[in-house]
């Protein structure tokens, strides 16, 4: 039996309207002369990895790049991540209440220490763009741990 409902674009759009963005952590990068920007969501309401597993809007992707491994067209999207029924992580890009594309790969990791191995525990990292497969990597501190999400398009 399927425990989780199908991902609904209208529900993601509604959740995104209620989710604040961390504009101070907005990051941008260029690949083949085209820009991609990611603004992380404020996830103050998320207290654990289990909360993230249930599904969260993790930020806004604004990109001039088409997906490298997916059918994602250039545009502005809410990025939603959750753990699927089969135990693997999944992410989608939503715009205008419609799912534009499913991510090619999603990784979620929990770190007991700062993900970069340096810096104060409360130091917040900017999202990072990774050219290989074109991915965005973003981390948040949740109490004593850091949770990092890699989403590739």
C-alpha positions, 0 to 999 in steps of 0.5 A: 500500500502506498503510504505517501500521496502523489506529490501535488503541485498545487499543495507545494505552491500553497506550502511555498507561500507559507515558507519564508526564504533566507534571502541572506543565503541566496547564492548564484553560479554560472555554467555555459554562460547561463545563471542559476540561483538558489535561495534556501527556505527558512526551515525553523519549523523543521526540528529533525530529519524525520520532519524533512522526510515528510516533505518540505519546500527547501527553497527557490531555484531560479535558473536560465539552465535547462536540466542536464539530466532531466527535462527541467526547462529554464524558469523559477521553481519551488523545490520540494524534497521528501523521502519516498515510499521506497526509502529513497529521497525525491525532489521536484521543481514546481511552478504555477501549481504544476510539477515541472520536473523530478530531480535526477538525483537527491542525496540527504546527509546528516552531519554531527559537525560542521559539514565543511569541517570548520567554522562555528556550529552556528555558522550558516553555509551558502548553497553551492552549485556543482557543475557535474550534473548541475546540482545545488547543495544546501545545508541547515543546522538543526539543533546539534546536527547539520542536514545537507541536501544535494538536488541534481537536475 
